[in-house]
Amino acid sequence: MKKYVNDQRPNWEKFGCTILSDGWTGPTRLSIINIMVYCAGTTVFLKSIDASNKIKSGEYIYGILKDAMNEVGKSNVIQIVTDNGSNYKKAGQKMKR
């Protein structure tokens, strides 16, 4: 998987990309946040974060998104797409600064 992701990186620089974030909480209270990258018609899975024992505050989400953006390359990111929860909105406002 890492090789496939690394093979996509030149496209991120050439075309720019979108970071996608989606969270899921199961019936056993397992809470996962997935980070994907979309570019030029291809979506790749970047990482999954176990957030089960975390408070998913705006600050926490900001840290996750900032790390993802640094991993992808700040200059390669055109936009970040998340759900519209208030914690994600707070993280988005902080990302604008």
N, C-alpha and C positions, 0 to 999 in steps of 0.2 A: 504494500500500500504506500509506504514512504517513497519508493521509487516512482510509482505512478504520480503521486502528488508532486514530487520534484520535477518530473517530466512536464508538468503543467505550468510550473513557475515562469518560464519564459513568456508564456501567453499573458500572465498577470502583468508583466512589465510592458508588454506590447499593447495590450488592449485595455488594461485596467480590470478591476474585478469588484464583485459584491461579496461581502461577508454576510452569511446567513446564520442566525441563531434561533434555535428552537428548544424549548424546555418540555419536560415530561415528568410527571409524578405518578407512580404506580400505586396500586392498592396497599402495598407493603410500606409505603412512604419513601421508596427509593426515588430520588429526584436526580434526573440527568439533564445536562445542558449540552446540546450538540452544536458544533461549529462547522459549517460548510463554507466552501468558496465557489462562487459561480463566475465563469468567464467564458466568453465566446461559445456559448451553447453547451458547456460542460460544467457539471457540478461535482466537486470532489469533497469527500469527508475529510476534515482537518483534524478534529479531535472531539472527544467526549469528556465531560467533566462531571464527576460525582459530586453533586451539591446537596446530598441528603442531610448532612449535618451542618449546613450553612444557612444563615439568614440571607435570603436573596434580596438584599437591599440594593438601592441604586449604586452605592459605592462598590459592592461586591460585583454586580453586573458590569459596571464600568471597568473594573480590573480585568475581568474576563475578556471583554471586547477590546480593551487596550492591548492586552497580551496577544490576542488574535491578530489585531492590526499590525503589531510589530513583527509577528511571525510571517505575515503575508508580505509585509513591506509597506510602510505608511504611504509612500508615494504611489503605490499600486492600487490603493483602495479608493473606489469612486463613491460607494455608499455602503451602509450597514442596514440590514433588514432584520427586524425582531418582531416580537408581538407587541401589543400596545399597552401592556401593564404599566402602572405608574412607576414601578422600579426601573423598567426599561426606558421610560420617558425621561426619568431623572438622569440615568446613565447617558442617554443621548444628548441631553442638554450639557452635561459635563464634557462630552466628547467634542462639542462645538467650540469649546474654549481653547 
